[in-house]
């Protein structure tokens, strides 16, 4: 059973491995997401930045969004 209150953190190398050889599928998904956005079926609030006081270059950028259409 999946805990819907948990967060899955994937590192760059894990993402590269998961997407390797699936470039066409990624492009199609991005295209469909842009189409949904163009039809007004998305919600994109402003980005939120968490900055660390002792290292101005270090930050976490939160980019929450909702895409409807077939993604929900």
C-alpha positions in Angstrom: 0.0 0.0 0.0 1.3 3.5 -0.9 1.4 6.1 1.9 -0.2 9.2 0.3 1.4 11.3 3.0 5.0 10.4 2.1 7.3 12.2 -0.2 9.4 10.4 -2.8 12.8 12.0 -3.4 14.6 11.0 -6.6 18.2 12.1 -7.3 19.5 13.1 -10.7 21.1 9.8 -11.5 17.9 7.9 -10.6 15.9 10.2 -12.9 18.4 9.7 -15.7 18.1 5.9 -15.3 14.3 6.0 -15.3 14.0 8.2 -18.4 16.8 6.7 -20.5 15.5 5.5 -23.8 12.1 7.2 -23.2 12.8 10.5 -24.7 9.9 10.3 -27.2 7.5 9.6 -24.3 8.8 12.5 -22.3 8.4 14.9 -25.2 4.8 13.6 -25.8 4.0 14.1 -22.1 5.4 17.7 -22.1 3.5 18.4 -25.3 0.2 17.2 -23.7 0.9 19.2 -20.6 1.4 22.4 -22.6 -1.8 21.7 -24.5 -3.7 21.3 -21.3 -2.3 24.5 -20.0 -3.2 26.3 -23.2 -6.8 25.1 -22.8 -6.8 26.5 -19.2 -6.8 23.1 -17.6 -3.9 23.8 -15.2 -3.1 25.8 -12.1 0.4 27.3 -11.6 0.9 29.4 -8.6 4.0 31.6 -8.2 7.2 29.8 -7.4 8.4 29.8 -3.8 12.1 30.1 -2.9 13.6 28.9 0.3 17.0 30.6 0.7 19.6 29.7 3.3 21.0 32.7 5.2 24.6 31.5 5.2 24.8 30.5 1.6 23.0 32.8 -0.8 23.5 30.5 -3.7 21.9 27.5 -2.0 18.1 27.4 -2.4 15.2 25.2 -2.8 12.6 26.1 -5.4 9.1 24.9 -5.0 7.2 24.7 -8.2 3.8 23.2 -7.4 1.3 22.8 -10.2 -1.8 21.0 -11.3 -2.3 19.7 -14.8 -5.7 18.4 -15.6 -6.6 16.6 -18.9 -5.4 13.0 -18.8 -2.8 13.8 -16.1 -5.1 14.8 -13.1 
